[in-house]
Amino acid sequence: MNTLKSFKKVMDDLPSADIAPALFIGHGSPMNAIEQNEYNRSWAELGTKLPKPKAILTISAHWLTRDTCVTAMERPKTIHDFGGFPQALFDQQYPAPGAPDFAALTQKLVTTTNIRSDLEWGLDHGTWSFLLPMYPQADIPVYQLSLDYYKPMRYHYELALELRELRKKGVMIVGSGNIVHNLRMMNFSGKPYDWATEFDEKIKSYLQNQNHEGIIQYDQLGEVAKLAVPTHDHYLPLLYAIAQQDKDESLTFFNEKTEMGSVSMRSFILSR
């Protein structure tokens, strides 16, 4: 399923529905935003095949806070939260409007915790890197929910369950991170580490079987989990995606590949 041809077939087979889809995007390197590679092309194809949402809520691996916040500004800025990349990447802007009304609705729906309005953050590369090729017109309102890095896995999952109503209002919910993300172990041989493949495949099986408990308690997988998820910033967005999954929903994988030995690009769509 790694070729553009097979990905197009996946997209053609997706059912249409009134309820907005939910996604998990393995975003990988910020350069995927502008490089003409298989990830950039798959995101562009998504933008032409998925029903256009009224707004997009992203939960990015790159907005970590000590509480839970939601962006509520009219015009979120584009954040270049990285270093050492070509100037062409820093020149990119994603001037999508914000979604203050949906931000307020999100605050109202969530009762497990208090969500604070944020007027400072904007759109980090965990959001705009895939939205730039997916919706290049930047005409869909976009807002972000932060990750309280100091809360346990179950806190995030239970919070995410309360976001389900947003999909009925036309909001596409996207968790953006990577299932396997160990930058210290990166190599350029092109061959994934055995532990990276084992963990990625195990999480895939949990997803297929709707074993959310297994995903929440990923640390029970032992040493492979420690290597695959040395810090849980890129893993947490996965919980926000799986919490949207109903038993009758279609689960479609794409970008099933591991980059640089230790970064899984596995992504999926939940749709009805």
C-alpha contacts under 8 A as a table, 3 or more apart, distances in Angstrom:
res1	aa1	res2	aa2	distance
1	M	6	S	5.40
1	M	7	F	6.04
1	M	254	F	6.38
1	M	255	N	7.06
1	M	256	E	6.87
2	N	6	S	7.02
2	N	7	F	6.96
2	N	38	E	7.61
2	N	254	F	7.08
2	N	255	N	5.71
2	N	256	E	6.38
2	N	257	K	7.22
3	T	6	S	5.48
3	T	7	F	6.24
3	T	38	E	7.25
4	L	7	F	4.99
4	L	8	K	6.16
4	L	38	E	6.85
4	L	41	R	7.37
4	L	42	S	6.90
5	K	8	K	5.29
5	K	9	K	6.59
6	S	9	K	5.11
6	S	10	V	6.42
7	F	10	V	5.02
7	F	11	M	6.33
7	F	42	S	7.05
7	F	254	F	6.86
8	K	11	M	5.01
8	K	12	D	6.14
8	K	45	E	7.29
9	K	12	D	5.03
9	K	13	D	6.29
10	V	13	D	5.28
10	V	14	L	6.62
10	V	252	T	7.46
11	M	14	L	5.38
11	M	45	E	7.95
11	M	46	L	7.23
11	M	49	K	6.22
11	M	50	L	7.91
12	D	49	K	7.36
14	L	271	S	7.53
15	P	271	S	7.02
15	P	272	R	6.14
16	S	51	P	7.30
16	S	271	S	7.81
16	S	272	R	6.73
17	A	20	A	7.12
17	A	271	S	7.39
17	A	272	R	5.57
18	D	168	K	7.34
18	D	170	G	7.64
19	I	167	R	5.53
19	I	168	K	4.95
19	I	169	K	7.46
19	I	170	G	6.30
19	I	271	S	7.80
19	I	272	R	7.16
20	A	51	P	7.40
20	A	53	P	6.34
20	A	167	R	4.93
20	A	168	K	6.61
20	A	169	K	7.78
20	A	170	G	5.14
20	A	171	V	5.89
20	A	172	M	5.18
20	A	173	I	7.97
20	A	271	S	7.34
21	P	50	L	7.98
21	P	167	R	7.09
21	P	172	M	5.60
21	P	173	I	7.14
21	P	269	I	6.85
21	P	270	L	5.58
21	P	271	S	4.74
21	P	272	R	7.45
22	A	167	R	7.80
22	A	172	M	5.61
22	A	173	I	4.83
22	A	174	V	5.78
22	A	241	A	6.35
22	A	244	Q	6.76
22	A	269	I	5.97
22	A	270	L	5.10
22	A	271	S	6.74
23	L	172	M	7.78
23	L	173	I	6.38
23	L	174	V	4.68
23	L	175	G	6.30
23	L	241	A	6.04
23	L	267	S	7.48
23	L	268	F	5.75
23	L	269	I	4.57
23	L	270	L	6.08
24	F	174	V	5.59
24	F	175	G	4.72
24	F	176	S	5.82
24	F	177	G	7.68
24	F	237	P	7.53
24	F	238	L	6.30
24	F	241	A	5.73
24	F	267	S	5.30
24	F	268	F	5.36
24	F	269	I	6.63
25	I	174	V	7.03
25	I	175	G	6.25
25	I	176	S	4.79
25	I	177	G	6.39
25	I	178	N	7.40
25	I	265	M	7.61
25	I	266	R	7.39
25	I	267	S	4.82
25	I	268	F	6.84
26	G	176	S	6.07
26	G	177	G	5.24
26	G	178	N	4.63
26	G	179	I	7.27
26	G	255	N	7.96
26	G	264	S	6.90
26	G	265	M	4.41
26	G	266	R	5.65
26	G	267	S	5.32
27	H	30	P	7.50
27	H	32	N	7.53
27	H	126	G	6.66
27	H	129	S	7.32
27	H	130	F	6.83
27	H	176	S	6.32
27	H	177	G	5.92
27	H	178	N	6.68
27	H	265	M	6.64
28	G	32	N	7.25
28	G	177	G	7.42
28	G	178	N	6.86
28	G	263	V	6.92
28	G	264	S	7.86
28	G	265	M	6.48
29	S	32	N	5.77
30	P	33	A	5.86
30	P	89	L	7.85
30	P	125	H	6.51
30	P	126	G	7.95
30	P	129	S	6.06
31	M	34	I	5.72
31	M	35	E	5.92
31	M	85	F	7.83
31	M	89	L	6.93
31	M	129	S	7.88
32	N	35	E	5.23
32	N	36	Q	7.63
32	N	37	N	7.11
32	N	39	Y	6.51
32	N	40	N	5.73
32	N	129	S	6.82
32	N	130	F	7.66
33	A	40	N	6.24
33	A	128	W	7.75
33	A	129	S	4.41
33	A	130	F	5.92
33	A	132	L	6.46
33	A	133	P	6.66
34	I	40	N	7.18
34	I	89	L	7.18
34	I	129	S	7.99
34	I	133	P	7.75
35	E	40	N	6.72
36	Q	40	N	5.98
36	Q	41	R	6.78
37	N	40	N	5.40
37	N	41	R	6.18
38	E	41	R	5.13
38	E	42	S	6.04
38	E	255	N	7.90
39	Y	42	S	5.10
39	Y	43	W	6.26
39	Y	255	N	6.76
40	N	43	W	5.28
40	N	44	A	6.28
40	N	130	F	7.25
40	N	133	P	6.28
41	R	44	A	5.04
41	R	45	E	6.14
41	R	133	P	7.59
42	S	45	E	5.01
42	S	46	L	6.21
42	S	255	N	7.77
43	W	46	L	5.03
43	W	47	G	6.52
43	W	130	F	6.22
43	W	131	L	7.58
43	W	133	P	5.99
43	W	134	M	4.87
44	A	47	G	5.28
44	A	48	T	6.90
44	A	133	P	4.87
44	A	134	M	4.23
44	A	135	Y	7.26
45	E	48	T	5.33
45	E	49	K	6.40
45	E	134	M	7.02
46	L	49	K	5.17
46	L	50	L	5.74
46	L	134	M	6.24
47	G	50	L	5.90
47	G	52	K	7.86
47	G	133	P	7.87
47	G	134	M	4.49
47	G	135	Y	5.72
48	T	134	M	7.80
53	P	56	I	6.78
53	P	140	I	7.40
53	P	170	G	5.35
53	P	171	V	5.76
53	P	172	M	5.91
54	K	140	I	6.68
54	K	141	P	7.15
54	K	169	K	7.81
54	K	170	G	5.11
54	K	171	V	5.74
54	K	172	M	7.79
55	A	99	A	7.03
55	A	102	F	7.83
55	A	140	I	5.75
55	A	141	P	4.79
55	A	142	V	5.78
55	A	143	Y	7.89
55	A	170	G	6.73
55	A	171	V	4.83
55	A	172	M	6.39
56	I	140	I	7.18
56	I	141	P	6.32
56	I	142	V	4.78
56	I	143	Y	6.42
56	I	171	V	5.42
56	I	172	M	4.80
56	I	173	I	6.04
56	I	174	V	7.39
57	L	142	V	6.01
57	L	143	Y	5.14
57	L	144	Q	5.53
57	L	145	L	7.12
57	L	171	V	6.66
57	L	172	M	6.15
57	L	173	I	4.90
57	L	174	V	6.22
58	T	127	T	6.44
58	T	142	V	7.59
58	T	143	Y	6.45
58	T	144	Q	4.86
58	T	145	L	6.37
58	T	173	I	5.94
58	T	174	V	4.74
58	T	175	G	5.83
58	T	176	S	6.97
59	I	127	T	7.96
59	I	144	Q	5.85
59	I	145	L	5.24
59	I	146	S	6.34
59	I	147	L	7.30
59	I	173	I	7.89
59	I	174	V	6.23
59	I	175	G	4.80
59	I	176	S	6.04
59	I	237	P	5.75
59	I	240	Y	7.33
60	S	63	W	5.98
60	S	124	D	7.70
60	S	126	G	5.10
60	S	127	T	6.30
60	S	144	Q	7.40
60	S	145	L	7.61
60	S	146	S	7.16
60	S	147	L	7.71
60	S	175	G	6.18
60	S	176	S	4.84
60	S	177	G	6.35
60	S	234	H	7.90
60	S	237	P	6.35
61	A	64	L	7.17
61	A	126	G	6.40
61	A	147	L	7.49
61	A	176	S	6.24
61	A	177	G	5.21
61	A	233	D	5.15
61	A	234	H	4.78
61	A	235	Y	7.61
61	A	236	L	7.16
61	A	237	P	6.39
62	H	124	D	6.71
62	H	125	H	7.52
62	H	126	G	6.09
62	H	233	D	7.39
62	H	234	H	7.95
63	W	124	D	7.46
63	W	146	S	5.26
63	W	147	L	6.19
64	L	146	S	5.92
64	L	147	L	4.88
64	L	148	D	5.91
64	L	149	Y	5.76
64	L	233	D	7.60
65	T	68	T	6.66
65	T	69	C	7.70
65	T	146	S	6.40
65	T	147	L	5.86
65	T	148	D	4.83
65	T	149	Y	6.08
66	R	147	L	7.99
66	R	148	D	5.02
66	R	149	Y	6.31
66	R	150	Y	6.29
67	D	115	I	7.64
67	D	116	R	7.87
67	D	146	S	7.98
67	D	147	L	7.54
67	D	148	D	4.93
68	T	113	T	7.84
68	T	114	N	7.18
68	T	115	I	5.16
68	T	116	R	6.34
68	T	145	L	7.16
68	T	146	S	5.53
68	T	147	L	6.14
68	T	148	D	5.41
69	C	115	I	5.20
69	C	116	R	4.59
69	C	117	S	5.76
69	C	118	D	6.05
69	C	145	L	5.79
69	C	146	S	5.20
69	C	147	L	7.85
70	V	103	A	6.31
70	V	115	I	6.70
70	V	116	R	6.27
70	V	117	S	5.25
70	V	118	D	5.65
70	V	143	Y	7.23
70	V	144	Q	5.70
70	V	145	L	4.53
70	V	146	S	6.31
71	T	76	P	7.82
71	T	98	G	7.80
71	T	100	P	7.49
71	T	103	A	6.82
71	T	117	S	6.04
71	T	118	D	4.71
71	T	119	L	5.99
71	T	120	E	7.71
71	T	121	W	6.79
71	T	122	G	6.75
71	T	143	Y	5.63
71	T	144	Q	5.52
71	T	145	L	6.74
72	A	98	G	6.86
72	A	99	A	6.48
72	A	100	P	4.43
72	A	101	D	7.91
72	A	103	A	5.70
72	A	104	A	7.63
72	A	117	S	5.81
72	A	118	D	5.76
72	A	119	L	5.85
72	A	143	Y	7.21
73	M	76	P	5.97
73	M	98	G	5.76
73	M	99	A	7.17
73	M	100	P	5.94
73	M	118	D	7.43
73	M	119	L	5.29
74	E	97	P	6.02
74	E	98	G	4.61
74	E	99	A	6.55
74	E	100	P	6.38
75	R	95	P	7.37
75	R	96	A	7.09
75	R	97	P	5.03
75	R	98	G	5.15
76	P	95	P	7.39
76	P	96	A	7.30
76	P	97	P	6.69
76	P	98	G	5.77
76	P	121	W	7.35
76	P	122	G	4.28
76	P	123	L	6.25
76	P	143	Y	7.91
77	K	94	Y	7.81
77	K	95	P	7.08
77	K	121	W	7.45
77	K	122	G	4.69
77	K	123	L	6.11
78	T	93	Q	5.74
78	T	94	Y	5.84
78	T	95	P	7.09
78	T	122	G	6.07
78	T	123	L	5.12
78	T	124	D	6.36
78	T	128	W	7.62
79	I	121	W	7.92
79	I	122	G	6.49
79	I	123	L	5.69
79	I	124	D	4.68
79	I	125	H	6.65
80	H	90	F	6.20
80	H	124	D	6.52
80	H	125	H	6.47
81	D	124	D	6.43
81	D	125	H	6.60
82	F	85	F	7.60
85	F	89	L	6.74
85	F	90	F	7.78
86	P	89	L	5.74
86	P	90	F	7.15
87	Q	90	F	5.09
87	Q	91	D	6.19
88	A	91	D	5.08
88	A	92	Q	6.78
89	L	92	Q	5.51
94	Y	128	W	6.35
94	Y	132	L	6.61
94	Y	138	A	6.34
95	P	138	A	6.06
96	A	138	A	4.52
96	A	139	D	5.70
96	A	140	I	6.30
96	A	141	P	5.89
96	A	142	V	6.38
97	P	138	A	7.67
97	P	139	D	7.00
97	P	140	I	6.86
97	P	141	P	4.74
97	P	142	V	6.34
98	G	141	P	4.99
98	G	142	V	5.14
98	G	143	Y	5.69
99	A	102	F	5.38
99	A	103	A	6.08
99	A	141	P	5.32
99	A	142	V	5.97
99	A	143	Y	5.83
100	P	103	A	4.81
100	P	104	A	6.16
100	P	143	Y	7.97
101	D	104	A	5.16
101	D	105	L	6.33
102	F	105	L	4.86
102	F	106	T	6.05
103	A	106	T	5.02
103	A	107	Q	6.36
103	A	117	S	7.85
103	A	143	Y	7.22
104	A	107	Q	5.11
104	A	108	K	6.30
105	L	108	K	4.97
105	L	109	L	6.15
106	T	109	L	5.17
106	T	110	V	6.30
106	T	163	L	6.99
106	T	166	L	7.46
107	Q	110	V	5.54
107	Q	114	N	7.42
107	Q	115	I	5.67
107	Q	116	R	7.80
108	K	111	T	7.35
109	L	162	E	6.37
109	L	163	L	6.94
109	L	165	E	7.82
110	V	113	T	6.63
110	V	114	N	7.50
110	V	115	I	7.64
110	V	159	L	6.73
110	V	162	E	5.58
110	V	163	L	7.06
111	T	114	N	6.96
111	T	162	E	7.82
112	T	158	E	7.59
112	T	159	L	6.25
113	T	159	L	7.62
118	D	121	W	6.74
119	L	122	G	7.75
122	G	143	Y	7.83
122	G	144	Q	7.69
123	L	126	G	7.87
123	L	127	T	5.98
123	L	128	W	6.33
123	L	143	Y	7.49
123	L	144	Q	7.11
124	D	127	T	5.59
124	D	128	W	6.37
125	H	128	W	5.08
125	H	129	S	5.08
126	G	129	S	6.07
126	G	130	F	7.54
126	G	176	S	5.92
126	G	177	G	7.03
127	T	130	F	6.30
127	T	131	L	6.39
127	T	176	S	7.00
128	W	131	L	4.77
128	W	132	L	5.57
129	S	132	L	5.76
129	S	133	P	7.65
130	F	133	P	5.96
130	F	134	M	6.14
131	L	134	M	4.70
131	L	135	Y	5.44
131	L	136	P	6.99
131	L	138	A	7.91
132	L	135	Y	5.75
132	L	136	P	4.90
132	L	138	A	7.41
133	P	136	P	5.38
135	Y	138	A	5.72
135	Y	139	D	7.59
135	Y	140	I	7.84
138	A	141	P	7.91
147	L	156	H	7.95
147	L	236	L	7.69
148	D	151	K	5.83
149	Y	233	D	7.22
151	K	155	Y	6.19
151	K	156	H	7.42
152	P	155	Y	5.49
152	P	156	H	7.04
153	M	156	H	5.45
153	M	157	Y	6.48
153	M	216	I	5.99
153	M	217	Q	7.77
153	M	236	L	7.34
153	M	239	L	7.87
154	R	157	Y	5.00
154	R	158	E	6.01
154	R	216	I	6.67
155	Y	158	E	5.37
155	Y	159	L	6.11
156	H	159	L	5.12
156	H	160	A	6.06
156	H	236	L	7.40
156	H	239	L	6.68
156	H	240	Y	6.96
157	Y	160	A	5.04
157	Y	161	L	6.35
157	Y	216	I	7.68
157	Y	239	L	5.37
157	Y	240	Y	6.13
157	Y	243	A	6.10
158	E	161	L	5.15
158	E	162	E	6.93
158	E	243	A	7.72
159	L	162	E	5.50
159	L	163	L	7.14
160	A	163	L	5.22
160	A	164	R	7.32
160	A	239	L	7.31
160	A	240	Y	4.94
160	A	241	A	7.79
160	A	243	A	5.71
160	A	244	Q	7.36
161	L	164	R	5.82
161	L	240	Y	7.71
161	L	243	A	5.19
161	L	244	Q	6.47
162	E	165	E	7.01
163	L	166	L	5.65
163	L	167	R	7.71
163	L	244	Q	7.75
164	R	167	R	5.72
164	R	168	K	7.48
164	R	243	A	7.92
164	R	244	Q	5.81
165	E	168	K	5.39
165	E	169	K	6.88
166	L	169	K	5.05
166	L	170	G	6.65
166	L	171	V	5.40
166	L	172	M	7.85
167	R	170	G	5.12
167	R	171	V	4.74
167	R	172	M	6.01
167	R	173	I	7.16
168	K	171	V	7.21
173	I	241	A	7.22
174	V	240	Y	7.80
174	V	241	A	6.49
175	G	237	P	4.40
175	G	238	L	5.77
175	G	239	L	7.82
175	G	240	Y	5.94
175	G	241	A	5.46
176	S	234	H	7.55
176	S	237	P	5.68
176	S	238	L	7.42
177	G	233	D	7.66
177	G	234	H	4.29
177	G	235	Y	6.22
177	G	236	L	7.65
177	G	237	P	5.92
177	G	238	L	7.20
178	N	181	H	5.76
178	N	234	H	5.18
178	N	235	Y	6.01
178	N	238	L	7.89
178	N	263	V	6.75
178	N	264	S	5.83
178	N	265	M	6.21
178	N	266	R	7.34
179	I	200	D	6.70
179	I	203	I	7.97
179	I	228	A	7.64
179	I	229	V	7.68
179	I	234	H	6.86
179	I	235	Y	5.43
179	I	238	L	7.25
179	I	263	V	7.67
179	I	264	S	5.83
179	I	265	M	7.52
179	I	266	R	7.12
180	V	196	A	6.44
180	V	199	F	7.47
180	V	200	D	6.61
180	V	228	A	4.74
180	V	229	V	6.07
180	V	234	H	7.96
180	V	235	Y	7.51
180	V	262	S	6.34
180	V	263	V	5.15
180	V	264	S	4.85
181	H	228	A	5.92
181	H	229	V	6.08
181	H	230	P	7.66
181	H	234	H	6.70
181	H	235	Y	7.95
181	H	262	S	5.97
181	H	263	V	4.64
181	H	264	S	6.66
182	N	185	M	5.66
182	N	186	M	6.82
182	N	227	L	6.89
182	N	228	A	6.04
182	N	229	V	6.67
182	N	230	P	6.46
182	N	262	S	5.50
182	N	263	V	6.41
183	L	186	M	5.25
183	L	262	S	6.93
183	L	263	V	7.45
185	M	261	G	7.52
185	M	262	S	6.33
186	M	260	M	5.23
186	M	261	G	5.65
186	M	262	S	5.53
186	M	263	V	7.72
187	N	190	G	7.26
187	N	260	M	5.00
187	N	261	G	5.62
187	N	262	S	7.67
188	F	191	K	7.95
188	F	260	M	5.17
188	F	261	G	7.18
189	S	260	M	7.04
189	S	261	G	7.45
190	G	259	E	6.87
190	G	260	M	5.67
190	G	261	G	6.16
191	K	260	M	7.28
191	K	261	G	5.49
192	P	196	A	6.37
192	P	197	T	6.50
192	P	258	T	6.09
192	P	259	E	7.22
192	P	260	M	6.96
192	P	261	G	3.75
192	P	262	S	6.21
193	Y	196	A	5.16
193	Y	197	T	6.43
193	Y	261	G	5.39
193	Y	262	S	6.53
194	D	197	T	5.22
194	D	198	E	6.09
195	W	198	E	5.01
195	W	199	F	6.10
195	W	224	V	5.21
195	W	227	L	7.26
195	W	228	A	7.24
196	A	199	F	5.35
196	A	200	D	6.05
196	A	224	V	7.19
196	A	227	L	7.63
196	A	228	A	5.87
196	A	258	T	7.97
196	A	261	G	7.38
196	A	262	S	5.90
196	A	263	V	7.87
196	A	264	S	7.64
197	T	200	D	5.14
197	T	201	E	5.98
197	T	258	T	7.83
198	E	201	E	5.30
198	E	202	K	6.11
198	E	224	V	7.37
199	F	202	K	5.05
199	F	203	I	6.23
199	F	224	V	6.17
199	F	225	A	6.57
199	F	228	A	6.76
200	D	203	I	5.29
200	D	204	K	6.16
200	D	264	S	7.03
200	D	266	R	7.96
201	E	204	K	4.88
201	E	205	S	6.25
202	K	205	S	5.16
202	K	206	Y	6.34
203	I	206	Y	4.95
203	I	207	L	6.18
203	I	214	G	7.96
203	I	215	I	6.53
204	K	207	L	5.07
204	K	208	Q	6.24
205	S	208	Q	5.04
205	S	209	N	6.15
206	Y	209	N	5.16
206	Y	210	Q	5.79
206	Y	211	N	4.71
206	Y	212	H	6.86
206	Y	214	G	6.44
206	Y	215	I	6.67
207	L	210	Q	4.92
207	L	211	N	6.17
207	L	212	H	7.25
207	L	215	I	7.96
207	L	242	I	7.74
208	Q	211	N	7.72
208	Q	251	L	7.42
210	Q	245	Q	7.93
210	Q	247	K	7.76
211	N	214	G	5.49
211	N	215	I	6.80
212	H	215	I	5.08
212	H	216	I	6.15
212	H	242	I	7.09
212	H	243	A	7.92
213	E	216	I	5.03
213	E	217	Q	5.97
214	G	217	Q	5.15
214	G	218	Y	5.79
215	I	218	Y	5.03
215	I	239	L	7.70
216	I	239	L	7.18
217	Q	220	Q	5.88
218	Y	221	L	5.81
218	Y	225	A	6.59
219	D	222	G	5.87
219	D	225	A	5.60
219	D	226	K	7.12
220	Q	225	A	7.68
221	L	224	V	6.47
221	L	225	A	5.57
222	G	225	A	5.46
222	G	226	K	6.60
223	E	226	K	5.06
223	E	227	L	6.37
224	V	227	L	5.19
224	V	228	A	6.00
225	A	228	A	5.01
225	A	229	V	5.68
225	A	230	P	7.78
226	K	229	V	5.38
226	K	230	P	5.31
227	L	230	P	5.66
228	A	262	S	7.29
229	V	232	H	5.80
229	V	235	Y	6.98
231	T	234	H	7.55
232	H	235	Y	4.98
232	H	236	L	5.95
233	D	236	L	5.65
233	D	237	P	7.73
234	H	237	P	6.47
234	H	238	L	7.98
235	Y	238	L	5.63
235	Y	239	L	7.57
236	L	239	L	5.54
236	L	240	Y	7.25
237	P	240	Y	5.27
237	P	241	A	6.68
238	L	241	A	5.19
238	L	242	I	6.30
239	L	242	I	5.28
239	L	243	A	6.08
240	Y	243	A	5.44
240	Y	244	Q	7.05
241	A	244	Q	5.63
241	A	245	Q	7.39
242	I	245	Q	5.31
244	Q	270	L	7.82
245	Q	249	E	6.51
245	Q	270	L	6.62
246	D	249	E	5.36
248	D	272	R	7.38
249	E	270	L	6.22
249	E	271	S	5.61
249	E	272	R	5.12
250	S	269	I	7.73
250	S	270	L	5.58
250	S	271	S	5.27
250	S	272	R	5.99
251	L	268	F	6.70
251	L	269	I	5.76
251	L	270	L	4.96
251	L	271	S	6.94
252	T	268	F	5.26
252	T	269	I	5.11
252	T	270	L	6.68
253	F	256	E	6.98
253	F	266	R	7.09
253	F	267	S	5.71
253	F	268	F	4.21
253	F	269	I	6.56
254	F	266	R	6.32
254	F	267	S	5.32
254	F	268	F	5.81
255	N	265	M	5.77
255	N	266	R	5.16
255	N	267	S	5.86
256	E	264	S	7.58
256	E	265	M	6.13
256	E	266	R	4.42
256	E	267	S	6.89
257	K	264	S	6.06
257	K	265	M	5.46
257	K	266	R	6.07
258	T	261	G	6.16
258	T	262	S	6.51
258	T	263	V	5.38
258	T	264	S	4.22
258	T	265	M	5.70
258	T	266	R	7.56
259	E	262	S	6.32
259	E	263	V	5.08
259	E	264	S	6.23
259	E	265	M	6.99
260	M	263	V	6.37
